[in-house]
Structure formats: C-alpha cells, structure tokens
Amino acid sequence: MIPQTFEYSAPKTLTEALSLVESGGKPLAGGMSLIPMMKLRLAAPELLVDLARVKDLNYIREEKGELHIGATATHYSVESSALVGAKCPLLAAAASSIGDVQVRNVGTIGGSVAHADPAADYPAAACRSRGRLSGGATGAGGEDRDRGRKGRADGKRVGFICGLLHNGAGTG
C-alpha cells in the first residue's frame, strides 16, 4: 500500500524539532516501525519530523551515575556500547536481539519506545532494570529540554506505555 500524502521536515536543532512536534508533527527516528504503519495506513500523520539530523538526540553517556541514551541512538550503538554493557547489560542484550543487522543499524531506541509496541524489548528491559523512559529531551550539555511534556516512567511506576501503540508522551 501507499501512505497518504504528508509534509516532511528535517530540522537540525532540538528547539526546531520540539516546536514542530508540539505543533502536531509526528517524530520520525529510524522509521523501522512508523513507515510500515504508514504504508498500511494505520498511521497517517500530516507532518513527519525527521530527527536524524538533530545531533542533541544522538548520545550514550553517563551523568551523575545514571545512564542516558538519546532518542536517535541506534539499536546497534546501544548493543555495542561498553557503557551500556557495564551499566545495564539487559538493555544491551535486548538491543542485540532486535531484528537483523540492517534494522539494528537504522532503528532507534526512541522510535522503538515511542511506537509503544507491546512486543518491544526496550520498555520491558528498562522497567526490569529500574530504568526510566522519558518523553523529554536533554541537550548536549545535559540541560533539561523537557518543557513540561508528559511521559515519564520508571521501574517503580507504570505510565509511559499507556496502551497498544500509545505512549504517555502523546507521540505513540
């Protein structure tokens, strides 16, 4: 099938991306989940906001003893990160079992979590590891860019995944 007509934007800054999403755009991370849904017309966004060029969303780092992974970090980067392997081996193992090599090189943790597929590996691995899933974003310096958006869950509280293909950030 062919998806319906849509507008496409590829912002370069986090501020621009957030503005487009807040105005109704649908974030596109790797596209491994969203594009097939669009082809089947299960998703029909009017505006796609491609996050691939937003450098502030592609990171794996440790801050104050916590592991932080940006939305556009690929499954492969999560799987192969020594930091993820040391801080959260379950997450690295989950990433290594996703799809095939091509999917792991393009698909992203943000896209997988935002898709809110009940069969996805990341939300279960994060909850089991007492991790947090956040609908917000932080800049390269770690400053909070959440801007009041909803959608936070941790191993003690359920709430980010609200239902089948629907998340607490309002973007699933």
C-alpha positions in Angstrom: 0.0 0.0 0.0 1.0 3.6 -0.4 0.8 6.0 2.6 -1.4 9.1 2.4 0.2 12.4 1.4 2.2 14.1 4.2 4.6 17.0 4.7 8.2 16.3 5.6 10.6 18.4 7.8 14.2 17.6 8.8 15.1 20.1 11.5 18.8 20.4 12.6 18.2 21.7 16.1 16.3 20.3 19.1 14.4 23.5 19.6 13.1 23.4 16.0 12.2 19.7 16.3 10.3 20.2 19.5 8.4 23.2 18.0 7.4 21.1 15.0 6.3 18.2 17.2 4.4 20.4 19.6 2.5 21.9 16.6 1.3 18.4 15.6 4.2 16.8 13.8 4.9 13.1 14.2 8.6 12.4 15.2 10.4 10.0 12.8 13.5 8.5 14.4 14.7 5.4 12.3 11.4 4.7 10.7 11.5 0.9 11.3 8.1 1.0 13.0 6.4 4.1 11.7 7.0 3.7 8.0 5.4 0.2 7.8 2.4 1.5 9.8 2.0 4.4 7.4 2.1 2.1 4.4 -0.7 0.1 6.0 -2.5 3.4 6.8 -2.5 2.5 10.5 -0.8 5.8 11.0 -1.5 8.9 8.9 0.5 11.9 10.1 0.1 15.1 8.3 3.7 16.2 9.1 6.7 13.9 9.6 9.6 15.5 11.7 12.8 13.6 10.9 15.0 13.6 13.9 18.1 12.1 12.2 19.9 15.5 11.8 19.3 16.6 15.4 22.7 15.9 17.0 21.5 16.6 20.5 19.4 13.4 20.4 22.2 11.0 19.5 24.2 10.1 22.6 25.0 7.5 25.1 26.6 8.9 28.2 26.7 8.7 32.0 25.7 11.6 34.2 25.7 11.5 38.0 25.9 7.7 37.9 22.9 7.3 35.6 23.0 6.0 32.0 21.4 8.4 29.5 20.6 7.3 25.9 19.3 9.8 23.3 16.3 9.1 21.2 18.2 8.7 17.9 20.8 6.3 19.3 20.6 3.2 17.1 20.0 -0.3 18.3 23.5 -1.2 17.2 25.0 1.7 19.2 23.1 0.5 22.3 24.1 -3.1 21.7 27.8 -2.3 21.2 28.3 0.4 23.8 30.7 -0.6 26.5 28.9 1.9 28.9 25.5 0.3 28.3 27.1 -3.2 28.7 28.6 -2.2 32.0 25.6 -0.1 33.4 22.7 -2.1 32.0 23.6 -5.4 30.3 20.0 -6.3 30.0 19.4 -3.3 27.7 22.4 -4.2 25.6 21.2 -7.8 25.3 17.7 -6.6 24.3 19.2 -4.3 21.6 21.2 -7.2 20.2 18.1 -9.3 19.7 16.1 -6.7 17.7 15.5 -7.5 14.1 18.6 -8.1 11.9 21.8 -6.2 11.3 20.2 -3.8 8.9 17.4 -3.0 11.4 19.8 -2.5 14.2 21.9 -0.1 12.2 18.9 2.1 11.3 16.3 1.6 14.0 16.5 3.8 17.1 15.7 3.4 20.8 13.5 6.5 20.6 11.4 5.2 17.7 11.0 1.8 19.4 9.9 3.2 22.7 7.7 5.9 21.1 6.0 3.2 18.9 4.7 1.6 22.2 4.5 -1.9 20.7 3.6 -4.3 23.5 6.1 -6.8 22.0 9.0 -4.3 22.1 12.1 -5.2 24.1 13.2 -1.8 25.4 10.3 -0.9 27.7 10.3 -4.2 29.5 14.1 -4.2 29.8 14.1 -0.6 31.2 11.4 -1.4 33.7 13.1 -4.6 34.8 16.4 -2.7 35.2 14.6 0.0 37.2 15.3 2.4 34.3 13.4 5.5 33.3 11.8 6.2 30.0 11.3 9.9 29.3 9.3 11.7 26.6 11.5 14.7 27.2 15.0 15.6 25.8 18.2 16.9 27.1 20.8 18.9 25.2 24.4 18.0 24.6 25.3 19.6 27.9 22.6 17.7 29.7 20.3 20.7 30.3 16.7 19.8 30.6 14.7 20.4 27.4 11.5 18.7 28.6 9.5 21.9 28.5 6.7 20.4 30.6 5.9 17.4 28.3 4.2 14.4 30.0 5.5 10.9 29.7 7.9 9.5 32.3 8.0 6.0 33.7 10.5 4.1 35.8 10.8 0.6 37.2 8.5 1.5 40.2 5.8 3.3 38.2 3.9 2.4 35.1 2.7 5.2 32.8 4.9 5.7 29.7 3.3 2.9 27.7 -0.4 3.7 28.0 -1.8 1.1 25.7 -1.4 -0.6 22.4 0.7 1.7 20.2 0.1 4.7 22.5 2.6 6.3 24.9 2.4 8.8 27.7 4.4 11.4 25.7 1.5 11.8 23.3 3.5 10.7 20.3 2.8 7.0 20.1 
